């Protein structure tokens, strides 16, 4: 039996006749390892299990009705809107129970710093130095010498926790990201496996798009374009658009100017010349690239330094390197 403090066991609502919702939820989650699948399953698996559990908990579950329920306002309920009341009666109690059981703020944020697994532990394990979405900003995880929490990345819910409260604590649904992408750009946008890039599914995504630049109207500023290498690659196109990557990169005029100044001052053999000038340093091509441009060369290391993908694409366009070369 659960402890008396367990939110599931304390809940007294009812569903499907006289079966308490909390007991029904517990039975459903523990049956055949469903809870483990929800917490540790891959994206395609957890979205399928989410649908199964909802259909188990709510008789005659309907996706369109549920979507309509999510749009209900408190004012509609207060004004006794008939349709709103019906939807709230059908989905409201279960939804509220799920948000209490899979409570990201309480369990994962761990504001009271209770000694247990939490967002800091996950962030440290993932070891993402930059935002998974934009690769513009650092997202390091750090505790001070007294082990007091200092900073960590935000965790974006790829399947939004508003629409999918069951998935609020699912590992594959928690994407380390910067505050801009998580709280200012993506917000509650609907991302789905068939419409957007998922960082844990589409591991080849850095090969599927490229950054290019154009001079602005006054020739002093630049505009940036993010294009899919395959014009039919809707996952890349939709993701770049909904994350507003072209817009947020427009803030990096200074970085673009720096790359242009390097291009004007040095030949296409910039890296080769540096290697020749400092032979005793014993540096590799990739190490010189990192020191010269403040970016990682290998795509699997892009996450270690901000703007690595952007810098590499622009440098290639400026003919400062050839990314097809075997280094």
Backbone bond lengths (Angstrom), bond angles and torsions (degrees), N, CA, C in turn:
res aa  C-N    CA-C-N  psi(-1)  N-CA   C-N-CA  omega(-1)  CA-C   N-CA-C  phi
1 X - - - 1.464 - - 1.525 109.76 -
2 X 1.356 116.01 153.33 1.457 120.37 177.16 1.515 110.25 -76.67
3 X 1.312 115.39 159.63 1.456 119.83 175.23 1.520 109.61 -67.34
4 X 1.339 116.03 161.07 1.461 119.84 -178.23 1.516 112.53 -60.52
5 X 1.360 116.81 -26.60 1.451 120.13 -176.94 1.525 112.78 -80.64
6 X 1.314 118.79 -7.02 1.457 121.50 -176.20 1.523 110.79 -61.52
7 X 1.330 116.28 126.23 1.458 120.19 -177.42 1.524 111.70 -65.13
8 X 1.320 116.63 -32.02 1.459 119.09 -179.63 1.518 110.64 -66.48
9 X 1.346 115.85 -47.70 1.458 119.47 -176.91 1.526 112.44 -71.54
10 X 1.324 117.24 -26.74 1.462 120.36 -179.76 1.526 111.73 -74.56
11 X 1.345 116.07 -23.37 1.461 119.25 -175.26 1.526 109.84 -70.46
12 X 1.344 116.65 138.37 1.467 120.08 -173.03 1.525 113.78 -119.54
13 X 1.339 117.95 8.88 1.459 120.06 179.69 1.522 110.81 -64.36
14 X 1.327 116.75 171.93 1.456 120.24 -177.61 1.524 111.04 -129.63
15 X 1.303 115.45 152.42 1.458 121.44 178.95 1.521 108.62 -152.40
16 X 1.322 115.62 147.78 1.469 121.09 179.97 1.525 110.81 48.92
17 X 1.283 115.43 72.40 1.450 119.69 -179.50 1.510 111.43 80.24
18 X 1.315 117.07 -129.42 1.459 121.72 -176.00 1.529 113.58 -102.92
19 X 1.342 118.19 12.34 1.465 120.30 -179.90 1.523 109.15 -79.36
20 X 1.340 119.52 119.94 1.464 120.69 178.32 1.523 110.18 -58.23
21 X 1.317 115.53 137.19 1.469 119.79 -177.45 1.523 111.99 -59.48
22 X 1.333 115.46 -38.85 1.460 118.11 -177.94 1.525 111.37 -63.02
23 X 1.339 116.24 -40.38 1.465 120.25 179.03 1.527 109.84 -68.49
24 X 1.318 116.71 -41.08 1.463 120.85 178.86 1.521 110.24 -62.35
25 X 1.326 117.11 -42.24 1.455 121.28 178.36 1.530 110.47 -62.49
26 X 1.337 115.39 -45.46 1.464 119.38 -179.94 1.523 110.68 -61.15
27 X 1.317 116.64 -45.59 1.463 120.61 -179.19 1.529 110.31 -62.29
28 X 1.320 116.48 -41.89 1.463 121.04 -177.69 1.523 111.28 -66.31
29 X 1.326 116.70 -44.39 1.456 120.72 -176.61 1.528 112.72 -69.32
30 X 1.319 116.24 -36.69 1.456 119.49 -176.92 1.528 112.64 -83.35
31 X 1.323 115.84 -15.82 1.460 119.42 -179.66 1.523 110.56 -69.78
32 X 1.312 116.65 129.50 1.475 124.75 175.18 1.527 113.04 49.07
33 X 1.317 115.83 34.04 1.464 119.05 173.50 1.509 115.92 71.30
34 X 1.321 117.96 23.40 1.465 120.28 -177.95 1.523 112.23 -61.22
35 X 1.325 117.50 -36.98 1.459 120.23 -179.57 1.525 110.30 -62.08
36 X 1.335 116.37 -43.05 1.458 119.73 178.18 1.522 111.48 -62.63
37 X 1.331 116.22 -37.77 1.463 119.86 178.96 1.523 111.00 -66.54
38 X 1.324 116.93 -40.18 1.463 120.76 -179.99 1.524 110.54 -65.40
39 X 1.316 117.20 -41.11 1.467 120.18 -177.48 1.527 111.74 -77.91
40 X 1.324 117.95 -42.02 1.460 119.78 -172.56 1.508 116.22 -113.71
41 X 1.326 117.98 1.30 1.454 120.01 -177.95 1.517 113.53 -73.33
42 X 1.338 115.99 157.70 1.454 121.01 177.24 1.524 109.78 -73.39
43 X 1.346 117.79 163.25 1.474 121.31 -172.68 1.522 114.95 -51.49
44 X 1.340 117.76 -47.17 1.463 119.16 -179.04 1.520 111.40 -65.01
45 X 1.327 116.53 -29.97 1.464 121.01 -179.67 1.521 111.28 -75.36
46 X 1.330 117.68 -45.35 1.461 119.41 -175.62 1.522 111.75 -69.64
47 X 1.330 117.30 -30.77 1.469 118.37 178.95 1.528 109.77 -71.37
48 X 1.342 117.24 -33.65 1.464 120.63 176.19 1.529 110.55 -69.22
49 X 1.334 116.33 -43.84 1.459 119.89 -179.84 1.523 110.84 -65.89
50 X 1.322 116.87 -35.10 1.461 121.17 176.70 1.524 110.65 -57.25
51 X 1.326 116.02 -46.28 1.470 120.40 179.86 1.521 111.18 -64.34
52 X 1.340 116.49 -41.53 1.467 120.26 -179.41 1.528 111.36 -62.63
53 X 1.320 116.23 -43.89 1.461 119.98 -177.32 1.517 111.42 -67.06
54 X 1.337 116.80 -41.50 1.469 119.01 177.24 1.532 110.97 -60.24
55 X 1.324 116.36 -42.22 1.470 119.55 -179.64 1.522 111.28 -67.95
56 X 1.320 116.70 -27.29 1.456 120.65 176.47 1.520 111.28 -74.96
57 X 1.327 117.01 -35.81 1.461 121.21 -175.34 1.517 113.72 -85.08
58 X 1.327 116.48 -31.46 1.470 120.34 -176.22 1.526 109.27 -118.83
59 X 1.312 115.39 116.91 1.457 120.60 179.21 1.531 109.66 -62.91
60 X 1.329 116.44 134.03 1.463 122.13 178.35 1.539 111.40 60.64
61 X 1.333 115.64 41.37 1.467 119.68 178.37 1.521 109.81 -60.12
62 X 1.341 115.68 137.48 1.452 121.37 -178.65 1.532 108.63 -135.49
63 X 1.323 116.56 127.18 1.465 120.97 -175.48 1.521 111.42 -61.12
64 X 1.317 117.99 -43.28 1.469 120.91 -178.71 1.529 110.77 -65.55
65 X 1.315 115.88 -41.25 1.472 119.45 177.69 1.524 110.90 -63.71
66 X 1.333 115.05 -42.91 1.463 119.00 180.00 1.526 110.46 -62.96
67 X 1.328 117.76 -41.64 1.462 121.41 177.75 1.517 110.47 -61.87
68 X 1.333 115.65 -38.47 1.470 119.69 177.93 1.524 110.65 -67.64
69 X 1.339 116.49 -36.86 1.467 120.18 177.49 1.526 111.07 -60.94
70 X 1.324 116.97 -41.13 1.460 120.66 -178.52 1.527 112.67 -63.12
71 X 1.332 116.69 -19.92 1.467 120.74 -179.20 1.530 112.82 -95.13
72 X 1.315 116.55 -1.51 1.468 120.30 -179.14 1.526 109.73 -66.85
73 X 1.295 116.15 137.76 1.461 120.89 176.95 1.529 110.17 -103.05
74 X 1.322 115.78 158.98 1.464 120.30 176.97 1.519 110.84 -61.71
75 X 1.313 115.52 -31.80 1.471 119.41 -179.86 1.524 110.65 -64.71
76 X 1.340 117.04 -39.35 1.462 119.97 178.37 1.528 110.94 -61.17
77 X 1.332 115.64 -42.65 1.469 119.63 178.18 1.523 109.97 -64.29
78 X 1.325 115.91 -45.06 1.458 120.72 -178.76 1.522 111.25 -62.12
79 X 1.332 115.20 -35.99 1.470 119.75 -178.77 1.524 112.51 -83.79
80 X 1.343 116.14 6.10 1.462 121.40 177.11 1.529 113.10 62.03
81 X 1.325 115.45 37.55 1.457 120.46 175.67 1.530 108.28 -62.78
82 X 1.350 116.58 121.48 1.466 121.09 -172.01 1.524 112.13 -59.70
83 X 1.315 117.45 -49.86 1.457 120.87 -178.42 1.525 110.56 -63.54
84 X 1.325 116.58 -41.25 1.461 120.68 179.43 1.520 110.91 -62.91
85 X 1.319 116.44 -41.60 1.460 120.62 179.35 1.524 111.20 -63.96
86 X 1.336 116.61 -39.89 1.459 120.56 179.11 1.529 111.04 -64.01
87 X 1.327 116.51 -45.04 1.454 120.54 179.93 1.525 111.43 -66.48
88 X 1.322 116.20 -39.56 1.455 120.11 179.12 1.527 110.79 -65.18
89 X 1.333 115.97 -38.56 1.464 120.00 178.57 1.526 110.90 -65.93
90 X 1.335 116.02 -34.67 1.462 120.65 -176.24 1.531 112.29 -78.12
91 X 1.338 116.68 -40.67 1.466 120.09 -171.74 1.529 114.82 -115.13
92 X 1.317 117.20 -21.24 1.450 121.15 -169.01 1.519 115.68 -59.29
93 X 1.322 116.79 -49.10 1.461 119.78 -175.15 1.529 111.65 -66.33
94 X 1.330 115.94 -42.81 1.463 119.83 178.57 1.525 110.15 -65.35
95 X 1.318 116.68 -43.29 1.466 120.39 179.69 1.529 110.70 -59.78
96 X 1.312 116.48 -45.84 1.467 120.02 179.80 1.528 111.74 -64.00
97 X 1.320 116.35 -36.88 1.461 120.23 177.74 1.528 110.59 -64.64
98 X 1.320 116.56 -44.17 1.463 120.44 -179.32 1.531 111.46 -63.82
99 X 1.322 116.63 -39.60 1.466 118.71 179.42 1.525 111.17 -67.58
100 X 1.338 117.39 -26.64 1.463 120.41 177.42 1.522 111.46 -78.36
101 X 1.333 116.88 -39.28 1.458 120.68 -178.61 1.527 111.08 -73.46
102 X 1.337 116.76 -47.64 1.464 121.65 179.07 1.530 108.54 -97.70
103 X 1.313 114.41 61.72 1.471 121.91 -173.46 1.522 110.12 -87.95
104 X 1.324 115.69 97.20 1.469 120.99 -177.84 1.517 111.52 -60.83
105 X 1.314 117.32 -44.09 1.462 120.61 -176.54 1.523 111.13 -61.74
106 X 1.304 117.42 -44.28 1.461 120.60 -175.05 1.524 111.99 -79.87
107 X 1.344 116.29 -46.65 1.455 119.01 -173.13 1.517 113.08 -82.90
108 X 1.315 117.59 -39.86 1.451 119.96 -171.43 1.520 113.22 -97.26
109 X 1.315 117.32 -39.94 1.454 119.50 177.21 1.526 110.63 -65.26
110 X 1.340 116.18 -37.40 1.470 121.85 173.78 1.529 111.33 54.85
111 X 1.318 115.82 54.22 1.457 120.66 -178.42 1.518 113.89 -60.44
112 X 1.321 117.82 -27.18 1.465 121.43 180.00 1.529 112.09 -84.73
113 X 1.344 115.00 -0.25 1.469 120.92 175.97 1.529 112.17 57.30
114 X 1.318 115.86 42.81 1.457 120.99 175.80 1.530 108.63 -69.07
115 X 1.309 117.14 144.19 1.468 121.65 -177.66 1.527 110.40 -73.00
116 X 1.307 116.91 89.49 1.456 122.29 177.34 1.531 108.93 -163.88
117 X 1.318 115.41 174.26 1.462 120.40 -179.94 1.523 109.04 -65.71
118 X 1.337 116.66 133.07 1.454 119.78 -179.08 1.519 110.30 -152.36
119 X 1.334 116.34 -166.59 1.459 121.59 -175.92 1.519 112.24 -60.77
120 X 1.341 117.29 -36.11 1.458 120.11 179.27 1.522 111.63 -64.37
121 X 1.329 115.97 -40.79 1.457 119.63 -179.96 1.528 110.76 -65.62
122 X 1.322 116.74 -42.25 1.460 120.02 179.04 1.523 110.61 -65.38
123 X 1.342 116.66 -44.18 1.460 120.32 -179.65 1.526 111.26 -60.71
124 X 1.327 115.96 -41.82 1.465 119.96 179.57 1.532 110.72 -64.76
125 X 1.323 116.85 -37.85 1.462 120.74 -179.49 1.530 111.12 -68.63
126 X 1.331 116.67 -39.52 1.461 120.50 -179.05 1.524 111.57 -72.15
127 X 1.339 116.43 -32.66 1.465 121.90 175.22 1.526 111.98 54.17
128 X 1.326 116.56 51.63 1.463 121.55 176.25 1.517 108.53 -95.96
129 X 1.313 116.70 116.08 1.466 120.15 -178.03 1.516 113.35 -81.55
130 X 1.331 116.86 -22.31 1.461 120.43 -179.17 1.526 109.96 -131.97
131 X 1.314 115.47 165.28 1.464 121.73 -178.40 1.527 110.86 -60.31
132 X 1.310 116.29 129.87 1.457 121.63 -179.72 1.517 111.65 -62.99
133 X 1.320 117.18 -32.66 1.455 121.30 -176.49 1.524 113.19 -81.16
134 X 1.323 117.97 -52.60 1.467 120.30 -171.56 1.519 113.92 -105.22
135 X 1.332 118.90 -20.91 1.459 122.66 -178.18 1.534 111.47 56.31
136 X 1.345 117.04 27.03 1.474 119.82 -179.45 1.519 112.29 -99.31
137 X 1.331 117.30 -33.77 1.463 121.91 -169.88 1.522 110.97 -121.44
138 X 1.328 115.03 148.60 1.460 120.19 175.38 1.529 110.48 -68.29
139 X 1.325 115.12 144.46 1.475 121.02 176.80 1.529 108.78 -136.12
140 X 1.324 116.15 46.73 1.462 120.55 -177.59 1.524 111.98 -65.93
141 X 1.312 115.17 157.25 1.460 122.37 173.60 1.522 108.57 -110.13
142 X 1.337 116.97 129.43 1.460 119.57 -173.52 1.520 111.29 -148.16
143 X 1.331 114.98 136.27 1.463 122.67 168.29 1.519 107.59 -120.02
144 X 1.337 116.39 150.67 1.456 118.64 -179.92 1.529 110.18 -79.93
145 X 1.341 116.59 -175.83 1.461 120.18 -176.45 1.526 112.67 -63.34
146 X 1.311 116.45 -23.65 1.454 120.41 176.54 1.510 113.35 -91.00
147 X 1.350 116.15 11.54 1.466 124.33 179.89 1.523 112.41 65.84
148 X 1.324 116.41 20.45 1.458 119.96 174.55 1.521 108.70 -80.29
149 X 1.329 115.36 136.78 1.459 120.30 -176.94 1.534 110.55 -65.49
150 X 1.321 115.54 131.54 1.460 121.19 179.96 1.527 110.99 -111.21
151 X 1.337 117.23 -53.73 1.463 119.77 -179.60 1.519 110.33 -159.38
152 X 1.294 114.77 157.00 1.461 123.09 176.24 1.518 107.24 -160.89
153 X 1.342 118.55 166.09 1.463 119.95 176.38 1.526 111.55 -69.58
154 X 1.320 115.89 157.71 1.456 120.00 164.47 1.529 107.73 -67.39
155 X 1.325 115.75 160.42 1.462 119.47 170.25 1.520 108.26 -119.12
156 X 1.315 114.61 111.64 1.458 119.16 176.16 1.523 109.80 -81.40
157 X 1.325 115.75 139.22 1.463 120.71 173.71 1.525 107.62 -88.81
158 X 1.331 115.54 105.25 1.471 120.26 -176.40 1.522 109.57 -57.64
159 X 1.328 117.59 -49.83 1.464 122.12 164.65 1.534 105.03 -86.94
160 X 1.299 118.33 113.85 1.461 120.54 -170.30 1.524 111.58 -57.84
161 X 1.325 115.81 140.53 1.464 118.78 -178.60 1.517 111.75 -72.51
162 X 1.322 117.62 -16.62 1.466 120.04 174.43 1.520 110.59 -67.76
163 X 1.316 116.66 -46.59 1.465 120.41 -179.59 1.524 112.62 -83.26
164 X 1.336 116.46 -27.00 1.465 121.11 -175.46 1.530 110.16 -128.68
165 X 1.329 118.08 69.18 1.467 120.13 -178.33 1.523 113.41 -59.95
166 X 1.335 117.13 -27.56 1.465 120.66 177.85 1.520 112.43 -63.07
167 X 1.330 116.96 -24.40 1.465 121.02 -173.76 1.523 112.55 -102.35
168 X 1.319 116.43 13.75 1.462 120.02 -175.58 1.518 113.41 -65.62
169 X 1.326 117.76 -22.57 1.464 121.54 -178.79 1.531 112.67 -116.20
170 X 1.324 116.76 10.80 1.469 120.94 -178.53 1.525 109.63 -74.16
171 X 1.321 116.62 127.25 1.459 121.15 -175.21 1.525 112.27 -57.70
172 X 1.331 117.23 -43.33 1.459 119.92 -177.91 1.528 112.34 -74.66
173 X 1.305 116.86 -3.58 1.461 120.91 178.08 1.526 111.99 -101.64
174 X 1.325 117.67 0.03 1.459 122.66 -176.89 1.524 108.95 -108.27
175 X 1.318 116.41 108.85 1.458 122.06 -174.76 1.522 110.14 -108.06
176 X 1.344 118.71 115.64 1.464 119.93 178.28 1.524 110.79 -62.26
177 X 1.311 116.31 125.27 1.460 120.39 -173.39 1.517 110.38 -149.80
178 X 1.320 115.45 169.23 1.463 120.55 176.88 1.522 110.07 -83.70
179 X 1.319 116.69 164.82 1.454 120.98 -179.85 1.513 113.32 -64.26
180 X 1.340 116.78 -30.32 1.466 120.11 179.92 1.519 110.01 -65.73
181 X 1.323 116.31 -52.33 1.469 119.22 -178.73 1.525 111.92 -64.41
182 X 1.324 116.27 -41.88 1.461 119.90 -174.84 1.527 112.69 -74.77
183 X 1.323 116.52 -48.47 1.465 120.36 -169.48 1.515 115.00 -101.54
184 X 1.338 117.34 -17.24 1.462 119.48 -177.66 1.519 113.76 -112.34
185 X 1.330 117.13 -26.71 1.466 119.55 -173.35 1.522 112.51 -110.62
186 X 1.335 117.35 -62.51 1.464 119.29 -173.66 1.517 111.64 -70.35
187 X 1.307 117.25 -49.57 1.469 121.95 177.12 1.527 111.01 50.96
188 X 1.328 116.83 -122.53 1.466 120.91 -175.51 1.527 112.69 -102.56
189 X 1.320 117.51 20.73 1.464 119.45 179.46 1.527 109.75 -61.15
190 X 1.320 115.39 142.45 1.462 121.08 -178.95 1.516 110.06 -83.38
191 X 1.320 116.37 114.35 1.457 122.82 174.25 1.523 107.72 -110.35
192 X 1.330 116.31 132.83 1.455 121.47 179.34 1.522 109.81 -131.81
193 X 1.331 116.44 158.03 1.458 121.30 -176.31 1.527 111.46 -57.31
194 X 1.307 117.80 -36.52 1.459 120.37 -176.92 1.513 114.93 -87.38
195 X 1.343 117.30 -0.95 1.465 119.00 -176.48 1.529 114.13 -123.42
196 X 1.343 117.84 -22.54 1.455 121.05 -175.16 1.530 111.38 -136.88
197 X 1.310 114.80 157.56 1.462 121.12 176.31 1.520 109.29 -70.41
198 X 1.321 115.99 130.78 1.459 120.90 171.94 1.526 107.64 -107.45
199 X 1.339 118.64 123.26 1.472 121.20 -174.41 1.518 114.97 -56.68
200 X 1.341 117.81 -29.69 1.458 120.35 -178.02 1.524 112.80 -92.16
201 X 1.335 116.33 -7.76 1.464 121.18 -179.89 1.530 109.94 -106.29
202 X 1.315 116.12 -50.72 1.467 122.14 -176.59 1.520 110.23 -92.18
203 X 1.323 115.82 71.27 1.454 121.59 -174.75 1.527 112.79 -67.76
204 X 1.330 117.35 -15.20 1.461 121.29 -178.64 1.524 112.59 -95.92
205 X 1.327 117.53 14.15 1.461 119.31 -169.72 1.531 113.25 -61.86
206 X 1.337 118.71 -31.46 1.464 119.59 -178.62 1.525 111.89 -66.58
207 X 1.332 117.09 -20.16 1.462 121.23 177.02 1.525 112.05 -84.76
208 X 1.319 116.98 -9.40 1.467 120.04 -170.38 1.527 113.86 -102.35
209 X 1.327 117.43 -0.54 1.469 119.36 177.40 1.513 109.85 -144.66
210 X 1.320 115.67 166.31 1.452 120.05 -179.71 1.524 110.22 -148.25
211 X 1.343 115.62 148.46 1.452 122.25 175.37 1.533 109.55 -92.16
212 X 1.315 116.96 138.15 1.456 122.58 170.31 1.524 107.79 -134.30
213 X 1.323 116.73 164.92 1.464 120.12 -178.25 1.525 110.11 -129.56
214 X 1.326 114.87 157.61 1.457 122.00 175.41 1.526 107.92 -140.67
215 X 1.327 116.14 147.27 1.447 119.37 174.78 1.520 109.45 -71.57
216 X 1.353 115.10 142.32 1.454 119.80 175.77 1.517 111.04 -75.06
217 X 1.325 116.12 -179.14 1.459 121.04 -176.66 1.527 112.53 -61.78
218 X 1.331 116.74 -34.43 1.469 118.84 -178.66 1.523 112.42 -92.72
219 X 1.325 117.49 6.76 1.471 125.47 178.39 1.522 113.28 60.76
220 X 1.327 118.31 7.99 1.461 120.96 178.06 1.524 111.81 -104.58
221 X 1.296 115.52 -24.30 1.452 120.48 178.36 1.522 110.19 -112.06
222 X 1.318 115.11 164.43 1.453 120.73 -177.61 1.524 109.87 -121.99
223 X 1.298 115.15 152.19 1.456 121.19 168.15 1.525 106.37 -115.18
224 X 1.313 115.28 147.60 1.453 119.78 -177.46 1.518 109.79 -117.42
225 X 1.296 114.78 141.91 1.461 120.93 179.19 1.519 108.86 -121.19
226 X 1.307 115.63 135.65 1.459 121.48 175.62 1.520 106.95 -112.94
227 X 1.294 115.64 111.72 1.454 119.70 -175.69 1.510 113.04 -115.93
228 X 1.326 115.29 144.76 1.465 120.64 174.62 1.517 108.44 -78.18
229 X 1.324 117.25 133.73 1.457 120.70 178.68 1.521 110.97 -63.04
230 X 1.310 115.83 -30.76 1.465 121.55 172.78 1.523 106.68 -106.31
231 X 1.313 116.92 116.31 1.466 120.67 -175.17 1.521 113.01 -61.20
232 X 1.329 117.02 -16.90 1.466 120.68 178.63 1.525 112.86 -94.15
233 X 1.321 117.01 4.44 1.468 121.40 -177.63 1.532 109.78 -79.12
234 X 1.315 116.06 82.51 1.465 121.25 -175.09 1.525 112.64 -66.84
235 X 1.332 117.46 -28.10 1.464 119.70 179.61 1.527 110.25 -62.26
236 X 1.331 116.65 -44.85 1.459 120.72 178.24 1.524 110.84 -66.81
237 X 1.310 116.80 -46.31 1.467 121.46 -177.63 1.529 111.02 -61.22
238 X 1.325 116.64 -47.54 1.469 120.39 -179.29 1.521 111.89 -64.87
239 X 1.330 116.19 -41.20 1.462 120.01 -177.11 1.522 111.34 -66.63
240 X 1.324 116.95 -46.76 1.464 120.26 178.69 1.521 111.27 -61.13
241 X 1.314 116.31 -39.19 1.460 120.64 179.87 1.524 111.39 -67.41
242 X 1.325 117.38 -49.06 1.460 120.42 -174.95 1.523 112.96 -73.38
243 X 1.332 117.24 -22.47 1.469 120.31 174.69 1.532 111.22 -90.54
244 X 1.331 116.22 -0.43 1.472 122.79 177.71 1.533 111.73 52.82
245 X 1.330 116.10 41.38 1.452 119.74 -175.00 1.527 112.92 -64.51
246 X 1.316 117.57 -37.24 1.461 118.99 177.55 1.523 110.89 -63.57
247 X 1.319 116.98 -38.11 1.464 120.93 -179.81 1.523 111.44 -69.05
248 X 1.337 117.21 -46.84 1.462 118.76 -176.10 1.521 111.45 -69.39
249 X 1.336 117.24 -30.09 1.457 118.82 177.92 1.528 111.92 -74.38
250 X 1.311 117.36 -17.02 1.465 119.44 177.57 1.519 111.48 -64.23
251 X 1.333 117.17 -16.04 1.466 120.63 177.64 1.523 112.17 -75.66
252 X 1.332 117.31 -7.76 1.457 120.68 -173.77 1.525 112.41 -103.85
253 X 1.327 115.56 49.31 1.463 120.79 177.47 1.532 111.07 -64.41
254 X 1.333 116.75 -38.85 1.467 120.52 -176.64 1.524 110.88 -63.19
255 X 1.333 116.58 -41.78 1.461 119.86 -179.71 1.529 110.35 -63.82
256 X 1.330 116.31 -39.29 1.464 119.71 178.38 1.519 110.98 -65.26
257 X 1.313 116.81 -41.89 1.462 120.79 177.83 1.524 111.67 -61.26
258 X 1.348 116.21 -38.39 1.465 119.84 178.44 1.525 111.02 -62.35
259 X 1.315 116.43 -43.26 1.463 119.66 179.81 1.523 111.32 -65.14
260 X 1.321 116.96 -37.33 1.466 119.92 178.29 1.523 111.77 -67.89
261 X 1.316 115.78 -38.46 1.469 118.66 178.67 1.533 111.02 -64.36
262 X 1.324 116.25 -39.84 1.462 119.77 176.43 1.525 109.73 -62.08
263 X 1.332 115.27 -42.79 1.473 119.32 179.86 1.526 111.42 -62.31
264 X 1.325 117.53 -39.13 1.467 121.22 -178.87 1.522 111.97 -71.74
265 X 1.324 116.31 -32.03 1.468 120.05 -174.77 1.517 113.45 -86.42
266 X 1.309 117.77 -21.78 1.454 120.22 -174.05 1.529 110.52 -130.60
267 X 1.297 115.01 161.03 1.456 120.03 179.56 1.519 110.59 -81.66
268 X 1.333 113.86 179.94 1.457 119.31 176.94 1.530 111.47 -64.14
269 X 1.330 116.64 -17.18 1.459 121.13 -177.78 1.530 111.56 -94.53
270 X 1.328 116.74 32.22 1.461 121.44 -174.93 1.528 112.13 -55.16
271 X 1.305 116.44 -50.65 1.463 120.03 -176.52 1.525 110.63 -68.34
272 X 1.343 116.31 -42.18 1.455 118.85 178.45 1.529 111.16 -60.64
273 X 1.344 116.89 -39.42 1.464 120.81 179.19 1.525 111.53 -64.63
274 X 1.335 116.42 -38.72 1.464 119.28 178.56 1.527 111.00 -65.01
275 X 1.311 116.22 -38.57 1.464 119.91 178.40 1.531 110.63 -64.22
276 X 1.317 116.74 -39.66 1.457 120.73 179.93 1.526 111.60 -69.44
277 X 1.344 116.43 -36.11 1.456 120.65 -177.03 1.527 112.82 -74.48
278 X 1.341 116.91 -24.10 1.464 120.16 -177.42 1.529 110.38 -128.88
279 X 1.326 116.46 61.34 1.475 119.09 -175.50 1.522 113.17 -66.12
280 X 1.336 116.99 -29.06 1.464 119.70 -176.90 1.533 112.69 -75.44
281 X 1.304 116.68 -13.94 1.467 119.63 -179.37 1.523 111.70 -70.85
282 X 1.320 117.02 -22.49 1.461 120.73 178.16 1.521 113.33 65.71
283 X 1.331 116.78 32.94 1.458 121.13 -176.97 1.529 111.65 -87.27
284 X 1.307 115.40 145.46 1.464 120.76 174.41 1.527 109.02 -87.45
285 X 1.327 116.24 168.37 1.461 120.81 176.56 1.530 110.72 -55.80
286 X 1.335 116.35 -43.24 1.466 120.45 -176.31 1.522 111.26 -68.17
287 X 1.325 116.70 -36.12 1.466 119.79 177.74 1.517 111.31 -67.97
288 X 1.325 117.11 -39.52 1.466 120.47 176.70 1.521 110.30 -64.68
289 X 1.313 116.23 -41.36 1.462 120.15 178.13 1.523 110.57 -57.88
290 X 1.333 116.82 -46.04 1.462 121.07 -179.36 1.524 111.26 -63.96
291 X 1.330 117.46 -43.32 1.461 121.11 -179.33 1.527 111.66 -69.17
292 X 1.320 116.48 -37.73 1.465 120.45 -175.89 1.520 112.65 -76.18
293 X 1.326 116.75 -38.42 1.456 119.92 -171.10 1.533 113.83 -116.06
294 X 1.320 117.56 -1.52 1.455 119.74 179.11 1.507 112.96 62.96
295 X 1.327 116.46 36.93 1.462 121.26 -177.57 1.516 109.56 -146.72
296 X 1.330 115.31 156.02 1.450 120.91 174.91 1.524 109.55 -84.86
297 X 1.325 116.04 146.00 1.468 119.63 179.60 1.522 111.94 -88.28
298 X 1.323 117.43 -44.52 1.465 120.51 -177.36 1.521 110.71 -74.55
299 X 1.311 116.45 133.99 1.460 120.87 -176.11 1.526 112.44 -61.56
300 X 1.338 117.44 -31.05 1.464 119.07 179.32 1.526 111.93 -70.86
301 X 1.325 116.63 -10.58 1.468 120.53 178.55 1.527 112.92 -110.03
302 X 1.316 117.90 6.37 1.460 120.38 -178.59 1.529 111.67 -54.14
303 X 1.329 116.47 -34.48 1.458 120.07 -175.79 1.527 113.34 -68.78
304 X 1.321 117.65 -11.51 1.459 119.86 -176.15 1.523 113.48 -79.52
305 X 1.339 116.98 -28.83 1.460 120.83 -178.81 1.525 109.46 -132.15
306 X 1.333 117.47 135.23 1.468 120.53 -178.52 1.523 112.93 -58.05
307 X 1.308 115.30 141.88 1.460 124.38 171.79 1.527 113.54 65.35
308 X 1.316 118.31 21.92 1.463 120.82 -178.93 1.527 112.05 -62.37
309 X 1.315 117.47 -45.45 1.465 121.17 179.00 1.532 110.09 -63.17
310 X 1.313 116.93 -46.17 1.468 121.97 179.51 1.527 111.04 -58.64
311 X 1.321 117.00 -50.28 1.466 121.04 -177.20 1.529 111.00 -62.68
312 X 1.327 116.52 -41.67 1.456 118.49 -179.40 1.523 111.33 -63.71
313 X 1.323 117.46 -44.15 1.465 120.26 -179.37 1.528 111.53 -64.12
314 X 1.332 116.23 -43.39 1.470 119.33 -178.76 1.527 110.45 -68.30
315 X 1.316 117.65 -40.88 1.465 120.99 177.96 1.523 110.94 -63.02
316 X 1.298 116.67 -37.14 1.457 119.65 177.11 1.522 110.53 -66.68
317 X 1.325 116.04 -39.49 1.461 119.72 177.94 1.534 111.01 -66.01
318 X 1.329 116.78 -33.58 1.464 121.56 177.38 1.521 112.15 -79.75
319 X 1.335 115.99 0.63 1.462 123.07 179.58 1.530 112.16 62.31
320 X 1.332 114.92 32.27 1.462 119.70 175.18 1.529 111.07 -86.84
321 X 1.310 116.75 -11.71 1.458 121.55 175.79 1.508 107.66 -162.21
322 X 1.282 114.20 165.89 1.467 120.44 176.57 1.513 107.28 -123.25
323 X 1.321 116.32 106.58 1.469 119.23 -174.79 1.525 111.88 -68.87
324 X 1.313 117.11 -6.89 1.462 118.77 177.21 1.522 111.31 -86.28
325 X 1.344 115.93 -11.43 1.459 119.26 178.31 1.529 110.75 -64.09
326 X 1.291 116.83 147.35 1.461 122.38 174.97 1.518 107.79 -90.60
327 X 1.339 116.45 108.27 1.459 119.66 -177.06 1.524 109.89 -96.91
